[in-house]
């Protein structure tokens, strides 16, 4: 699976696709995303700043809350 294909159109489809993955497929996807991120950041002069820990944005917190709500509804 190409990690760049995630986030295409329907936000629900990504969660459903991820839920159908085996643990090995999830790990493989995670490693692909890490490699992709490393390649994106490799040539940037601000790479160290990008890799430093930082607080989550309001948008990231809202997305996390939405995903957790969807998860609890599925159970």
C-alpha positions as CSV (number, residue, x, y, z in Angstrom):
1,X,0.0,0.0,0.0
2,X,1.3,3.4,-0.9
3,X,1.1,5.6,2.3
4,X,0.5,8.7,0.1
5,X,-2.8,7.2,-0.9
6,X,-4.2,7.6,2.6
7,X,-6.4,10.6,3.2
8,X,-7.8,10.6,-0.3
9,X,-11.5,11.4,-0.3
10,X,-13.8,10.0,2.4
11,X,-12.3,10.3,5.9
12,X,-14.3,7.2,7.0
13,X,-12.8,5.0,4.4
14,X,-9.3,5.3,5.8
15,X,-10.4,4.2,9.3
16,X,-12.3,1.3,7.7
17,X,-9.4,0.3,5.6
18,X,-7.0,0.5,8.6
19,X,-9.4,-1.6,10.7
20,X,-9.3,-4.4,8.1
21,X,-5.5,-4.5,8.1
22,X,-3.7,-7.3,9.8
23,X,-1.2,-6.2,12.5
24,X,1.7,-7.0,10.1
25,X,0.1,-4.8,7.4
26,X,-0.4,-1.9,10.0
27,X,3.3,-2.2,11.0
28,X,4.4,-2.2,7.3
29,X,2.3,0.9,6.7
30,X,3.7,2.6,9.7
31,X,7.3,1.9,8.6
32,X,6.5,3.1,5.0
33,X,5.1,6.3,6.5
34,X,8.2,6.8,8.6
35,X,10.5,6.3,5.5
36,X,8.4,8.7,3.5
37,X,8.6,11.3,6.3
38,X,12.3,10.9,6.5
39,X,12.7,11.4,2.8
40,X,10.5,14.5,2.8
41,X,12.4,16.1,5.7
42,X,15.9,15.0,4.5
43,X,16.7,18.1,2.5
44,X,15.0,20.7,4.7
45,X,17.2,23.1,6.6
46,X,14.6,23.1,9.5
47,X,14.6,19.3,9.8
48,X,15.7,19.3,13.5
49,X,12.9,21.7,14.4
50,X,10.4,19.6,12.6
51,X,11.5,16.5,14.4
52,X,11.5,18.1,17.8
53,X,8.5,17.3,20.1
54,X,5.8,20.0,20.1
55,X,2.3,20.4,21.4
56,X,-0.6,19.1,19.3
57,X,-2.5,21.7,17.3
58,X,-6.2,22.3,17.8
59,X,-6.8,20.6,14.5
60,X,-4.9,17.5,15.6
61,X,-6.7,17.3,18.9
62,X,-10.1,17.7,17.1
63,X,-9.1,14.9,14.7
64,X,-8.1,12.6,17.6
65,X,-11.3,13.3,19.4
66,X,-13.3,12.5,16.2
67,X,-11.4,9.3,15.6
68,X,-11.9,8.2,19.3
69,X,-15.6,9.0,19.1
70,X,-16.0,6.9,15.9
71,X,-14.1,4.1,17.6
72,X,-16.4,4.1,20.6
73,X,-19.5,4.1,18.3
74,X,-18.2,1.1,16.5
75,X,-18.0,-1.0,19.7
